[in-house]
Amino acid sequence: MSADQGSGATSLEPWARALLRCPVTGAELVDGTDADGRPVLVSQDPERPLVYPVRDGIPVLLADEARPA
């Protein structure tokens, strides 16, 4: 990883970022921000969209950390 990459919620390489999936639904995750402006990853599952926090550039992809989008 280089310091200039990671313009989204995470600082992962693009190929690694593309591998991330929602641990609950298996849906693709996209970068977003919560109401306070903090980075999150948002599940694109149309039936059960979930939001996962990103802390210090690291996605917290635990089912217990997910909240409805």
C-alpha positions, 0 to 999 in steps of 0.5 A: 500500500502506498500513502497516496492510495485509499481515497475511499473508506479503506486504504486497501489496494484496489484488488484487495478492496474488490474482494471484500463482501458483506459477511452476512449477505455476501453482497458487494460493499461500497464506500460511504459515510455515516451521519457523522461523516465517518467512513463506512462500507455499505452492503449493496444487498437490496433486501438487507442493506447493512453498514459496517464501520471503518476504524483507522482505515480498517473495515470491521466486517463483523456481523455484530458490528453491522447496522441497517442502512 
